[in-house]
Amino acid sequence: MSQENVEIVRRVFDAFNRRDTPAFLELLDPDVEWIPILAVLEGRVYRGHEEVRRWIKDLATDWEFFQVDYEDLRDFGGQVLVSGHWHARGRASGVESENPGTYLYEIKGGKVASMRTFTDRAEALEAAGVQVGKTPSETAELMRGLLKNA
């Protein structure tokens, strides 16, 4: 497992949750493709630092609280698959929501080149190139780790 890639993703989560935008953006490639949960639902992609910065600003406008947490991080070469959840509270409504999420990070040159959120873990595994049932011991270990958080 590439501990460096996993550590980069941990630092991304930590900087995001602290709302340390400069530290967060420093971990992202200038041409990053960022697809958080709401963007998945809207069919949107945030490209580059300026669009990601706008996404963070929009979150602060719409959400009183928005945090993402990881429970399991798995390195697949240049990709890190994360099982976790997000927790948010609407600014206008005060309604809270907590949902599972699976995130696939692509790391290139020590920076996050892309991040995509999945609502379906099997789809995330497929995107990571994991063929369930094709590599029994690795797939079994990965699935145990991911499904324990389901």
One Martini backbone bead per residue (centre of mass of N, CA, C, O) as a GRO file, in nm:
protein
  150
    1MET     BB    1   0.097   0.036   0.023
    2SER     BB    2   0.058   0.378  -0.034
    3GLN     BB    3   0.111   0.594   0.212
    4GLU     BB    4   0.126   0.864   0.064
    5ASN     BB    5  -0.159   0.865  -0.063
    6VAL     BB    6  -0.315   0.833   0.199
    7GLU     BB    7  -0.205   1.092   0.334
    8ILE     BB    8  -0.316   1.291   0.133
    9VAL     BB    9  -0.615   1.224   0.187
   10ARG     BB   10  -0.618   1.289   0.485
   11ARG     BB   11  -0.538   1.589   0.444
   12VAL     BB   12  -0.785   1.666   0.283
   13PHE     BB   13  -0.996   1.611   0.496
   14ASP     BB   14  -0.878   1.792   0.718
   15ALA     BB   15  -0.876   2.062   0.562
   16PHE     BB   16  -1.174   2.069   0.495
   17ASN     BB   17  -1.290   2.049   0.793
   18ARG     BB   18  -1.126   2.328   0.867
   19ARG     BB   19  -1.132   2.531   0.625
   20ASP     BB   20  -0.838   2.510   0.474
   21THR     BB   21  -0.803   2.618   0.172
   22PRO     BB   22  -0.501   2.640   0.109
   23ALA     BB   23  -0.429   2.347   0.201
   24PHE     BB   24  -0.627   2.204   0.018
   25LEU     BB   25  -0.527   2.316  -0.263
   26GLU     BB   26  -0.229   2.215  -0.234
   27LEU     BB   27  -0.332   1.902  -0.280
   28LEU     BB   28  -0.417   2.006  -0.560
   29ASP     BB   29  -0.437   2.007  -0.871
   30PRO     BB   30  -0.487   2.266  -1.087
   31ASP     BB   31  -0.665   2.036  -1.278
   32VAL     BB   32  -0.881   1.938  -1.115
   33GLU     BB   33  -1.134   1.684  -1.056
   34TRP     BB   34  -1.447   1.760  -0.885
   35ILE     BB   35  -1.693   1.515  -0.733
   36PRO     BB   36  -1.927   1.563  -0.541
   37ILE     BB   37  -2.228   1.466  -0.436
   38LEU     BB   38  -2.398   1.701  -0.559
   39ALA     BB   39  -2.265   1.679  -0.841
   40VAL     BB   40  -2.362   1.402  -0.909
   41LEU     BB   41  -2.670   1.478  -0.900
   42GLU     BB   42  -2.613   1.727  -1.122
   43GLY     BB   43  -2.377   1.668  -1.332
   44ARG     BB   44  -2.104   1.785  -1.205
   45VAL     BB   45  -1.786   1.965  -1.257
   46TYR     BB   46  -1.492   2.054  -1.092
   47ARG     BB   47  -1.239   2.277  -1.231
   48GLY     BB   48  -1.009   2.360  -1.051
   49HIS     BB   49  -0.944   2.586  -0.806
   50GLU     BB   50  -1.172   2.795  -0.853
   51GLU     BB   51  -1.412   2.594  -0.849
   52VAL     BB   52  -1.351   2.474  -0.572
   53ARG     BB   53  -1.372   2.739  -0.419
   54ARG     BB   54  -1.669   2.785  -0.495
   55TRP     BB   55  -1.779   2.531  -0.360
   56ILE     BB   56  -1.699   2.612  -0.072
   57LYS     BB   57  -1.865   2.870  -0.067
   58ASP     BB   58  -2.141   2.735  -0.123
   59LEU     BB   59  -2.147   2.562   0.129
   60ALA     BB   60  -2.151   2.804   0.331
   61THR     BB   61  -2.427   2.910   0.226
   62ASP     BB   62  -2.608   2.627   0.251
   63TRP     BB   63  -2.426   2.532   0.504
   64GLU     BB   64  -2.363   2.513   0.838
   65PHE     BB   65  -2.278   2.203   0.793
   66PHE     BB   66  -1.983   2.019   0.652
   67GLN     BB   67  -1.881   1.674   0.666
   68VAL     BB   68  -1.604   1.448   0.615
   69ASP     BB   69  -1.549   1.091   0.663
   70TYR     BB   70  -1.324   0.839   0.739
   71GLU     BB   71  -1.276   0.465   0.771
   72ASP     BB   72  -1.150   0.373   0.482
   73LEU     BB   73  -0.827   0.313   0.323
   74ARG     BB   74  -0.736   0.235  -0.025
   75ASP     BB   75  -0.473   0.129  -0.219
   76PHE     BB   76  -0.439   0.162  -0.601
   77GLY     BB   77  -0.182   0.302  -0.649
   78GLY     BB   78  -0.312   0.595  -0.795
   79GLN     BB   79  -0.541   0.506  -0.588
   80VAL     BB   80  -0.805   0.605  -0.351
   81LEU     BB   81  -1.024   0.428  -0.142
   82VAL     BB   82  -1.316   0.557   0.027
   83SER     BB   83  -1.474   0.502   0.335
   84GLY     BB   84  -1.774   0.681   0.450
   85HIS     BB   85  -1.904   1.008   0.548
   86TRP     BB   86  -2.172   1.251   0.564
   87HIS     BB   87  -2.234   1.572   0.732
   88ALA     BB   88  -2.533   1.785   0.757
   89ARG     BB   89  -2.660   2.137   0.771
   90GLY     BB   90  -2.899   2.339   0.696
   91ARG     BB   91  -2.927   2.672   0.700
   92ALA     BB   92  -3.240   2.722   0.659
   93SER     BB   93  -3.367   2.443   0.790
   94GLY     BB   94  -3.178   2.255   0.996
   95VAL     BB   95  -3.133   2.001   0.851
   96GLU     BB   96  -3.017   1.677   0.898
   97SER     BB   97  -2.743   1.477   0.748
   98GLU     BB   98  -2.652   1.122   0.707
   99ASN     BB   99  -2.410   0.961   0.486
  100PRO     BB  100  -2.282   0.752   0.284
  101GLY     BB  101  -1.946   0.722   0.131
  102THR     BB  102  -1.760   0.704  -0.177
  103TYR     BB  103  -1.411   0.763  -0.260
  104LEU     BB  104  -1.216   0.862  -0.553
  105TYR     BB  105  -0.869   0.892  -0.578
  106GLU     BB  106  -0.634   1.065  -0.780
  107ILE     BB  107  -0.277   1.030  -0.798
  108LYS     BB  108  -0.039   1.292  -0.905
  109GLY     BB  109   0.252   1.407  -0.806
  110GLY     BB  110   0.125   1.443  -0.500
  111LYS     BB  111  -0.168   1.492  -0.623
  112VAL     BB  112  -0.493   1.569  -0.678
  113ALA     BB  113  -0.661   1.497  -0.984
  114SER     BB  114  -0.910   1.331  -0.852
  115MET     BB  115  -1.268   1.332  -0.747
  116ARG     BB  116  -1.518   1.083  -0.654
  117THR     BB  117  -1.850   1.029  -0.579
  118PHE     BB  118  -2.028   0.756  -0.426
  119THR     BB  119  -2.335   0.567  -0.359
  120ASP     BB  120  -2.187   0.306  -0.482
  121ARG     BB  121  -1.953   0.074  -0.405
  122ALA     BB  122  -1.942  -0.101  -0.660
  123GLU     BB  123  -1.884   0.135  -0.852
  124ALA     BB  124  -1.618   0.218  -0.718
  125LEU     BB  125  -1.469  -0.046  -0.761
  126GLU     BB  126  -1.487  -0.041  -1.068
  127ALA     BB  127  -1.338   0.234  -1.104
  128ALA     BB  128  -1.074   0.105  -0.956
  129GLY     BB  129  -1.051  -0.200  -1.091
  130VAL     BB  130  -1.229  -0.392  -0.926
  131GLN     BB  131  -1.284  -0.743  -0.952
  132VAL     BB  132  -1.521  -0.908  -0.840
  133GLY     BB  133  -1.392  -1.243  -0.803
  134LYS     BB  134  -1.088  -1.228  -0.936
  135THR     BB  135  -0.953  -1.150  -0.635
  136PRO     BB  136  -1.019  -1.298  -0.358
  137SER     BB  137  -0.846  -1.184  -0.118
  138GLU     BB  138  -0.861  -0.881  -0.184
  139THR     BB  139  -1.166  -0.856  -0.217
  140ALA     BB  140  -1.246  -0.959   0.061
  141GLU     BB  141  -1.098  -0.744   0.226
  142LEU     BB  142  -1.228  -0.497   0.099
  143MET     BB  143  -1.526  -0.569   0.152
  144ARG     BB  144  -1.509  -0.582   0.455
  145GLY     BB  145  -1.424  -0.286   0.494
  146LEU     BB  146  -1.670  -0.156   0.341
  147LEU     BB  147  -1.922  -0.316   0.469
  148LYS     BB  148  -1.885  -0.236   0.773
  149ASN     BB  149  -1.989   0.074   0.680
  150ALA     BB  150  -2.295   0.024   0.566
   0.00000   0.00000   0.00000
